[in-house]
Amino acid sequence: MTTDEEPQGRPTPPSPGKLAQRATQTLQALNETTARNGGYANPPAMAATLARLTHVMRGLTQAIDDAGRWLQAEDAAGRVGTDDPQGPNSVEAAIEALTIAKAQAEALAPHLDLASARAYHLALATAERTG
């Protein structure tokens, strides 16, 4: 039995940290690809990428919310804490930071969605159009 398997050979689901690492690696690959290859083939290709990133932001919002709810439940059960419960590294401060992060992620998603919708209607400039 490996560390990635449970008894009876059933795979263990990846940890949230491992999944977040994969998401980070995927976004890094996207950034490298667009930077190295001059961007996108055309505006609709960019629009499609933005549409998918909108879904990423909505998923990020959910992941942040899940982290906040978990932390609140663990705090209520007395399973997390700090030596300085009123300090900048308190559970309350962490929950507040997650609340702000969630709001920022929620605010970004509609803007990405709008940019995607508008980019779908664009076309590459041609010699006839540019003169």
Secondary structure, 3 states (H helix, E strand, C coil): CCCCECHHHCECCCCHHHHHHHHHHHHHHHHHHHHHCCCCCCHHHHHHHHHHHHHHHHHHHHHHHHHHHHHHHHHHCCCCCCCCCCCCCCHHHHHHHHHHHHHHHHHHHHHHHHHHHHHCCCCCCCHHHHC
